[in-house]
């Protein structure tokens, strides 16, 4: 079995099979992370495709000795940010519609209240900024250390702790609101 460094070198020399072998162990993890970032499989696939294209394009910038997995995740997270920025306006319109539906006691709220914990977390993630969401997913969902998370996100460990703290507080608040609403209806 070839090392990542050998596969990178071969891929840089135009060997597409080596590039495919280099990415193979990470593909499912990338898709899972992208789904959690976006809450949408189609957007996640789009993000993964964009990330893989960027990896291929910028592979020459990969530094030997650097963690390929972390470098790859950093590109994926940045691709997620790009897509989220592009869709921000559409998301704001959708969210305002959801909020209007919730005020009217619509079926959207009923479905939300009856959903599973994972779906509730996914909804709660939508309240987070991209940095908070990334820090939360990497640290609490993927099990990355603070240091690894800071490397992927390109910020200090202190910043990661701040983003994590904010994310956890927002999620906790959102869950409390959900359960308060549920108890009030019972």
C-alpha positions in Angstrom: 0.0 0.0 0.0 1.3 3.4 -0.9 1.6 6.2 1.5 -0.4 9.4 1.2 2.8 11.3 0.2 3.5 8.9 -2.6 -0.1 9.1 -3.8 0.0 12.9 -3.7 3.3 12.9 -5.7 1.8 10.5 -8.3 -1.4 12.5 -8.5 0.6 15.7 -9.1 2.3 13.9 -12.0 -1.1 13.3 -13.6 -1.9 9.8 -12.3 -5.7 10.0 -11.8 -5.9 6.5 -10.2 -3.6 7.7 -7.5 -5.8 10.7 -6.9 -8.8 8.4 -6.6 -6.9 6.2 -4.1 -5.9 9.2 -2.1 -9.5 10.3 -1.7 -11.1 6.9 -1.3 -10.8 6.6 2.5 -12.3 10.1 3.1 -15.2 10.2 0.6 -17.9 9.0 3.0 -16.7 11.1 5.9 -16.7 14.2 3.6 -20.2 13.5 2.5 -21.4 13.0 6.1 -19.7 16.2 7.2 -21.2 18.1 4.3 -24.7 16.7 5.1 -24.4 17.9 8.7 -23.1 21.3 7.5 -26.0 21.9 5.1 -28.8 19.6 6.4 -29.4 18.7 2.7 -28.0 15.7 0.7 -28.1 17.5 -2.6 -26.2 20.5 -1.3 -23.8 18.2 0.5 -23.1 16.4 -2.8 -22.5 19.8 -4.5 -20.1 20.8 -1.7 -18.2 17.5 -1.9 -17.8 17.9 -5.7 -16.6 21.5 -5.3 -14.2 20.4 -2.5 -12.8 17.5 -4.6 -12.3 19.8 -7.5 -10.4 22.3 -5.3 -8.3 19.5 -3.8 -7.3 18.4 -7.3 -6.6 22.0 -8.4 -4.6 23.0 -5.3 -2.9 19.7 -4.6 0.4 21.3 -5.5 -0.1 23.5 -2.5 -0.4 20.6 0.0 2.7 20.7 2.3 4.5 17.5 3.1 4.1 16.6 6.8 0.7 18.3 7.0 -2.3 16.1 7.8 -4.0 15.3 4.5 -7.3 14.6 6.3 -7.2 18.0 8.0 -6.3 19.8 4.8 -9.1 18.0 3.0 -11.6 18.9 5.7 -10.5 22.5 5.7 -11.3 22.7 2.0 -14.7 21.0 2.5 -15.6 23.4 5.3 -14.5 26.4 3.2 -16.6 25.0 0.3 -19.5 24.8 2.7 -19.1 28.4 3.6 -19.1 29.3 -0.1 -22.3 27.5 -0.7 -23.9 28.9 2.4 -23.0 32.4 1.4 -24.5 31.8 -2.1 -27.7 30.5 -0.6 -28.0 32.9 2.3 -30.6 35.1 0.6 -32.8 32.1 -0.3 -32.4 30.7 3.2 -33.5 33.9 4.7 -36.7 33.9 2.6 -37.3 30.2 3.6 -36.7 30.9 7.2 -39.0 33.9 7.3 -41.7 31.6 5.7 -41.0 28.9 8.3 -41.3 31.5 11.1 -44.6 32.8 9.6 -45.9 29.2 9.4 -44.9 28.5 13.0 -46.7 31.6 14.2 -49.8 30.4 12.5 -49.4 27.0 14.2 -48.9 25.3 10.9 -48.2 21.7 10.0 -44.5 22.6 9.8 -44.4 23.2 13.5 -46.2 20.0 14.2 -43.8 18.0 12.1 -40.9 19.7 13.8 -42.2 18.9 17.3 -42.7 15.2 16.4 -39.3 14.7 14.8 -36.5 12.7 16.1 -33.6 14.1 18.2 -31.2 14.1 15.2 -33.6 16.1 13.2 -34.0 18.6 16.1 -30.2 18.9 16.2 -30.1 19.5 12.5 -32.7 22.3 12.9 -30.8 23.7 15.8 -27.7 23.8 13.7 -29.4 26.1 11.3 -29.3 28.8 14.0 -25.5 28.6 14.2 -23.1 30.7 12.2 -20.9 28.7 9.8 -17.9 28.9 12.2 -20.0 27.7 15.2 -21.6 24.9 13.1 -18.2 23.8 11.9 -16.6 23.8 15.3 -19.6 22.0 16.8 -19.6 19.3 14.1 -15.9 18.7 14.1 -15.6 18.6 17.9 -18.8 17.2 19.1 -19.9 15.0 16.2 -16.6 14.0 14.6 -14.6 13.8 17.8 -11.8 16.1 16.8 -9.7 17.6 19.5 -9.7 21.4 20.0 -6.2 21.5 18.3 -7.3 19.5 15.3 -10.5 21.6 15.0 -8.5 24.8 15.1 -6.2 23.5 12.3 -9.1 22.6 10.1 -10.9 25.9 10.7 -7.7 28.0 10.5 -8.3 29.7 13.8 -6.8 29.6 17.3 -7.8 27.0 19.9 -9.3 29.8 21.9 -11.5 30.8 19.0 -12.6 27.2 18.7 -13.6 27.2 22.3 -15.6 30.4 21.9 -17.4 29.0 18.8 -18.1 25.8 20.6 -19.5 27.6 23.7 -21.7 29.8 21.6 -22.9 26.8 19.5 -23.8 24.7 22.5 -25.6 27.6 24.2 -27.7 28.2 21.1 -28.5 24.6 20.7 -29.4 24.3 24.4 -31.7 27.4 24.2 -33.4 26.0 21.1 -34.0 22.6 22.7 -35.4 24.3 25.8 -37.8 26.3 23.6 -38.8 23.1 21.8 -39.6 21.3 25.0 -41.4 24.2 26.6 -43.6 24.4 23.5 -44.2 20.7 23.7 -45.1 20.7 27.4 -47.4 23.7 26.9 -49.4 21.8 24.3 -49.7 18.6 26.5 
